[in-house]
Amino acid sequence: MTLRDSVWQALGTVLDPELDEPITDLDFVASCTVSGDGHGGSVAAVRLRLPTFFCAPNFSFLMVADAYDAVSAVPGVTRAEIALTDHHASDEINRGIAAHAGFVEVFEGEAETDLAGLRRYFLEKSVIAGQDRVARPLVDAGVGPEELAELTLGSAPASPALDRLRRRRAALGLPDDDDAPLLIHADGSRVSSAQVPLHLRRARLTRLGIETNGEFCKSFLASRYAGAAGTG
């Protein structure tokens, strides 16, 4: 694996917080290069792009900041240069990330709180949606509320959706071991059999909302950058 491959792999851990998908899969990476810094080290330069000029600054800041952290942590990278292009707040965001400033500092007078709460909110939505992704095939196969309420992560069929759900729950500090219930409330408590139908309806609506937004964003990006493929 080359150093650029490692940088790309690191970028694959960076999520669009609202869409819960890697920026590499969403084609938000316009370019990714690695070069020498003239002193025996390596510079990773990454350019990010978004579906519209007016994508929310808070989401945009999170992705640029997370990309900077992920690339900076790659062994062999001595300097990370992450820049957002074609965005109404790209200058402010890029200067802030380069200066290691927080969101409130970058948007002084406009932002009142940091983005930890926003990040948690979307992770919670991802956990809800993930329960539908894992449980929906079982429901379609005829598994009833009583069985679903007793199902654990360890007894659920193995799948990428299940692995993803475990990661999101771990990020929130929610139970993610084999003995943990598959269906849980926001506080980590088990969903009862009587609550399963309503819980799964909510989970399905949440998943469909996330996925629909994702399709809109992909369509906007494809239209905006028609003929200008990213590195993905």
C-alpha positions in Angstrom: 0.0 0.0 0.0 1.4 3.4 -1.0 1.2 6.4 1.3 -1.5 7.9 -0.9 -3.5 4.7 -0.5 -3.2 5.1 3.2 -4.4 8.7 3.0 -7.4 7.6 0.8 -8.2 4.9 3.3 -8.1 7.5 6.1 -10.5 9.8 4.1 -12.8 6.8 3.9 -13.4 7.1 7.7 -14.7 10.7 7.3 -18.5 10.8 7.2 -20.9 13.4 5.9 -22.7 13.8 9.3 -26.2 14.2 7.8 -25.9 11.4 5.2 -23.9 9.0 7.3 -21.7 8.0 4.3 -18.0 8.3 3.7 -16.9 11.4 1.7 -15.0 9.1 -0.6 -18.2 7.2 -1.5 -20.1 10.4 -2.0 -17.4 11.7 -4.4 -16.7 14.8 -2.2 -13.0 14.4 -2.7 -12.0 16.4 -5.7 -8.3 15.6 -5.5 -5.9 13.8 -3.3 -2.1 14.0 -3.8 1.0 13.2 -1.7 4.3 14.8 -2.4 7.7 15.4 -0.6 8.0 18.5 1.6 11.7 19.0 0.8 12.8 17.9 4.2 12.3 14.1 4.0 8.7 14.3 4.9 5.4 14.0 3.0 2.6 16.5 2.4 -0.9 15.2 1.8 -3.0 17.7 -0.1 -6.7 17.1 -0.3 -9.4 19.2 -2.0 -13.0 18.7 -1.0 -16.1 19.7 -2.9 -19.8 19.7 -1.9 -23.1 19.4 -3.8 -24.0 23.0 -3.6 -22.4 26.4 -2.9 -24.6 26.9 0.1 -24.2 23.6 1.9 -24.6 24.2 5.7 -21.3 25.6 7.1 -21.5 23.4 10.2 -21.7 20.2 8.2 -19.0 21.5 5.9 -16.7 22.4 8.8 -17.1 19.0 10.4 -16.1 17.2 7.2 -13.0 19.4 6.6 -12.0 19.2 10.3 -12.5 15.4 10.4 -10.5 15.0 7.1 -7.7 17.1 8.5 -7.6 14.9 11.7 -7.8 11.7 9.7 -5.1 12.5 7.2 -2.8 14.1 9.8 -2.9 10.8 11.8 -1.6 8.7 8.8 1.9 7.4 9.6 4.4 9.1 7.1 2.3 12.2 6.6 4.2 15.2 8.1 1.8 17.8 6.9 -1.9 17.7 5.9 -3.3 20.4 3.7 -7.1 20.1 3.5 -9.1 22.7 1.6 -12.8 23.1 0.8 -13.5 24.6 -2.6 -16.5 26.2 -4.3 -18.3 27.0 -1.1 -19.6 30.3 0.3 -17.7 29.9 3.5 -14.6 28.0 2.2 -12.2 30.8 3.0 -13.3 31.0 6.6 -13.4 27.3 7.1 -10.0 26.7 5.4 -8.3 29.4 7.5 -9.9 28.1 10.6 -8.8 24.5 10.1 -5.3 25.5 9.2 -5.1 27.5 12.4 -6.6 24.7 14.4 -9.5 26.9 15.4 -12.9 25.7 16.5 -16.2 26.4 14.8 -17.2 29.1 17.3 -13.9 30.8 16.8 -14.2 30.6 13.0 -17.7 32.0 12.9 -17.4 34.4 15.9 -20.6 36.4 16.4 -22.6 33.8 14.3 -22.0 30.5 16.0 -22.8 30.1 19.7 -21.9 26.5 20.4 -19.4 23.9 19.2 -20.5 21.0 17.0 -20.3 18.1 19.5 -24.1 18.2 20.0 -24.7 18.3 16.2 -22.4 15.3 15.7 -24.2 13.3 18.4 -27.6 14.2 17.0 -26.8 12.7 13.6 -25.0 9.7 15.1 -28.2 9.0 17.0 -30.2 9.2 13.8 -27.8 6.8 12.2 -28.3 4.3 15.1 -32.0 4.5 14.6 -31.8 4.0 10.9 -29.3 1.2 11.3 -31.7 -0.8 13.4 -34.1 -0.8 10.4 -31.4 -1.8 8.0 -30.6 -4.9 10.2 -34.1 -5.7 11.2 -36.0 -5.1 8.0 -34.9 -8.4 6.3 -35.9 -10.3 9.4 -39.4 -8.6 9.4 -39.8 -9.4 5.7 -38.9 -13.0 6.5 -41.7 -13.2 9.1 -39.8 -12.6 12.4 -42.3 -11.2 14.9 -42.1 -8.5 17.6 -41.4 -10.9 20.4 -38.4 -12.5 18.7 -37.1 -9.1 17.5 -37.3 -7.7 21.1 -35.1 -10.5 22.3 -32.7 -10.5 19.4 -29.1 -9.5 20.3 -26.4 -8.1 18.1 -24.5 -11.4 18.4 -27.5 -13.4 17.2 -28.4 -11.1 14.3 -27.3 -12.2 10.8 -23.8 -10.9 10.0 -23.9 -8.1 7.5 -22.1 -4.8 6.6 -25.2 -3.0 8.0 -24.7 -4.8 11.4 -21.0 -3.8 11.5 -21.9 -0.3 10.7 -24.5 -0.2 13.5 -22.0 -1.5 16.0 -19.5 1.3 15.0 -22.2 4.0 15.4 -23.3 2.7 18.7 -19.7 2.4 20.0 -19.2 6.1 18.9 -22.1 7.1 21.1 -21.1 4.9 24.1 -24.1 2.7 23.5 -23.9 -1.1 24.1 -22.3 -2.8 21.0 -21.2 -6.2 22.3 -22.8 -9.5 21.2 -25.1 -9.6 24.2 -26.6 -6.1 23.6 -30.1 -5.9 22.3 -30.5 -5.2 18.6 -33.4 -2.8 19.2 -32.8 -0.1 21.7 -34.0 3.3 22.6 -31.8 6.4 22.6 -30.7 5.8 26.1 -29.6 2.2 25.3 -32.5 0.5 27.0 -34.2 -2.5 25.3 -37.3 -2.0 23.2 -40.1 -4.1 24.5 -42.1 -6.4 22.2 -45.1 -4.0 22.4 -43.0 -1.1 21.3 -41.3 -2.9 18.4 -43.9 -2.0 15.6 -43.8 1.7 16.4 -40.0 1.7 17.0 -39.4 0.1 13.6 -41.7 2.5 11.8 -39.8 5.4 13.2 -36.5 3.7 12.3 -37.7 3.1 8.7 -38.8 6.7 8.3 -35.4 7.9 9.6 -33.5 5.6 7.3 -35.6 6.6 4.2 -35.1 10.3 5.1 -31.3 9.9 5.3 -31.1 7.9 2.1 -33.4 10.3 0.2 -31.2 13.2 1.2 -28.2 11.2 0.1 -29.7 10.7 -3.4 -30.5 14.4 -3.7 -27.0 15.3 -2.7 -25.5 12.9 -5.2 -27.7 14.2 -7.9 -26.8 17.8 -7.1 -23.1 17.0 -7.1 -23.3 15.2 -10.4 -25.1 18.1 -12.0 -22.7 20.7 -10.5 -19.6 18.9 -11.5 -20.7 17.2 -14.7 -17.6 16.2 -16.7 -15.3 17.0 -13.7 -14.9 13.6 -12.0 -13.4 13.5 -8.5 -10.9 11.0 -7.3 -13.6 8.6 -6.3 
